[in-house]
Amino acid sequence: MENPMDTYRTLDLYEAAYLEENGERLLDVQVHAGGKRVEFIFPASAAAVAATYGQGQVNARSFSHTLRDLKIKMYAAKAAN
């Protein structure tokens, strides 16, 4: 795992999907608060893309597939915890 200072972290599933849709690579999914919170971890470069969240556009079908894939990863991380 990279140094936390070299990463961008979000608790927002939709923001994580937006970042992936814009080419950012998901590094890890971490579970916190007894499985109630999930944190998506990206390279620090994702911060620049995250600044456009809510203003940018993505393909709806691809975004829905990315959401589904992130949910699978999220539930797998919760199950492993």
N, C-alpha and C positions, 0 to 999 in steps of 0.2 A: 504494500500500500504506500502511496506517495505521502510525503509530508503534508499535514493538514493545511499548512500555509500555501501549498502549491495546488490546492483544490478549490472548487466551487461546490458548495453544498446547498441543497434545497429540500424542503419537506413537501413541496407542491408537486403532485403527480403530473399535473398538466404542464407545468413549467419544465419538468424533466422530459416529458414527451416532446415539447417544443425544442428543447436543446438537442435532443437526438435527431429530430427532423431537420435541424440545421447543421448536422454533421459533427456534433460533439459526441465523444465516446463516453459512455457510462463506465466508470471505474469500479464502483461498488455500490451495494445497497446495504445499509446498516440499520438494524432494529434497535430502538431505544424505548425507554419508559415501559418496560415489561411487555413489549410487543404492540404497544398502542401507537407508536410513532415510527415512521420509516423515513430514513434520510437517503437521498440519492446523491452520489458523489461523482463529480466530473472534474476534468483538468481545470486549472485556474483560467485558461483561455475562455471557458464557457461564460465567465462573468460579462464579457463584452456582448455575447449573444443574448444573455439573460436581460441585458439592459433594453433590448428591443422587444421583450416579451409583452404581448398585448397590443403591439403595433405591427408586427410582422405577419406574413401570411404563409400558410403551409397547405399542402394538399390534404383535403379532408379524409379521404380514404386511407392514405398512408398514415396520417395522424391517428386515426382510430386503431389501425394495426399496431402502431407503436405503443399506444395506451394499453392495448391488450397484452403486448409482450412485457411491458413494465409491470403490469399487475401480476403476471405470472412470476416474474422475478421477485416482486414484493412479497407475494404469498409464500414463495419458496424460502426467502430469507426469514420470514416469520416462523415457518415450520421448522427450520434448522436451529432456531434460537430456543 
